[in-house]
Amino acid sequence: MKILITGAGGFIGSNLVKFFSKKNFDVIAFDNNTRGNLKRIRGLKNVKLINVDVTNINLIRKHFEKFDIVFHLAALNGTSNFYNFPEKVLNIGLIGTHNLIQISKEFQVKKFIFASSSEVYHNPKIIPTDEYVELKIPNIFNPRFSYSLSKIVGEGLVVNSFRNTNTDFLIFRPHNIIGPEMGFEHVIPNIIQKLSLQKQKNNNLNKFIIEIQGSGNETRSFMYIDDFVRALSKLSFSKLKNEIVNIGNDKEIKIKELLKIISNTLKINIKFTKTDPVLGSPKRRSPNVNKLKKINFNSRNSVTKSIQLTAKWYWNFYEKSK
Ligand SMILES: NC(=O)c1ccc[n+]([C@@H]2O[C@H](COP(=O)([O-])OP(=O)(O)OC[C@H]3O[C@@H](n4cnc5c(N)ncnc54)[C@H](O)[C@@H]3O)[C@@H](O)[C@H]2O)c1
């Protein structure tokens, strides 16, 4: 089995590379080191890491082979990037995806798997949200939506480019995947960093204060990275083809419940204060995961356990780096 993973140095990509390396697959890993951490996959068995910018079609063609599966994950992720570099987000999302599709067609790849996002739903009317609800860009002038726009158009490119070809496709929409080394911009690393800074200022603090954006009643559904990788692998080798599949956990939790789990995990008291929600940030998010259930996928880690594992990892990380 010979596979290509783009965005291989990222949070999801590096975990996928490790998983397939252990399974003795031949893995070609593309990344241009924009955001990820290539140390995580350097020197792994059966893995060849190549510096390829997915917006450069000649470089992609130069290093391409007749792959069984292409996992196209490369993207400019991270909310601050959406606000600060929306044009770049769109360039990498659209030109990168177009390039990978064209070369995959030239080489007659067997299966093309594209990483979309739960962001394509924005504020969905139906919760849990299935894959057939409408996709939405509520305000084209808000740069935040550069990312979801790139994913919606990316999905459209995939669906329409592989019609009448020998390449099957799958599109997956991840919903808040968490775990060690997930970066520093997501809600959990963010909260833990604030707690750790407060502890640094006052070691005997008995009440920590966290300011949250919104009322605390906003919801998210978290899935642990190990479960995510198992789900994606199971999906990739299932009979499903030419479909769009949510990957995540359908248990929805409120941000104030998330804080409670973190406070119990770290054995500290946390009081939260509220500020205005970020414009464009969805109020509720929870995927319908019936398609995953149909292929008999079950998560091994509960939402609470997933949050505990992630919170502990980040707490130790920040404490050690003092
Ligand atoms: N992590 C999540 O919860 C989540 C949720 C929804 C969607 N996704 C999607 O899943 C995919 C992987 O996400 P992630 O969390 O691992 O993101 P990440 O930012 O950790 O990884 C993305 C990787 O792509 C690389 N990259 C960026 N621009 C590139 C370019 N021009 N050429 C080559 N490589 C480039 C980066 O260097 C990075 O290593 C992305 O497409 C993301 O949009 C992730």
The ligand as a Gaussian input file, in Angstrom:
#p B3LYP/6-31G(d) Opt

LIG

0 1
 N       -7.660000      19.681000      13.815000
 C       -8.983000      19.785000      13.644000
 O       -9.774000      19.686000      14.619000
 C       -9.556000      20.026000      12.274000
 C      -10.901000      20.372000      12.193000
 C      -11.448000      20.602000      10.946000
 C      -10.671000      20.453000       9.790000
 N       -9.372000      20.129000       9.883000
 C       -8.607000      19.987000       8.624000
 O       -7.765000      18.844000       8.702000
 C       -6.516000      19.103000       8.053000
 C       -5.365000      18.909000       9.027000
 O       -5.573000      19.762000      10.155000
 P       -4.473000      19.952000      11.291000
 O       -5.213000      20.240000      12.537000
 O       -3.503000      18.835000      11.239000
 O       -3.787000      21.314000      10.798000
 P       -2.255000      21.774000      10.974000
 O       -2.224000      23.235000      10.762000
 O       -1.681000      21.221000      12.219000
 O       -1.541000      21.042000       9.737000
 C       -1.600000      21.525000       8.422000
 C       -0.259000      21.235000       7.778000
 O       -0.297000      21.725000       6.414000
 C        0.960000      22.293000       6.117000
 N        0.845000      23.249000       5.034000
 C        0.284000      24.498000       5.072000
 N        0.407000      25.097000       3.876000
 C        1.044000      24.225000       3.064000
 C        1.459000      24.268000       1.702000
 N        1.237000      25.354000       0.936000
 N        2.096000      23.193000       1.190000
 C        2.334000      22.099000       1.951000
 N        1.965000      21.988000       3.244000
 C        1.324000      23.043000       3.787000
 C        1.413000      22.959000       7.411000
 O        2.808000      23.177000       7.449000
 C        0.917000      21.959000       8.453000
 O        1.920000      21.015000       8.781000
 C       -6.598000      20.539000       7.518000
 O       -7.024000      20.506000       6.176000
 C       -7.673000      21.171000       8.391000
 O       -8.298000      22.240000       7.721000
 C       -8.791000      19.921000      11.112000

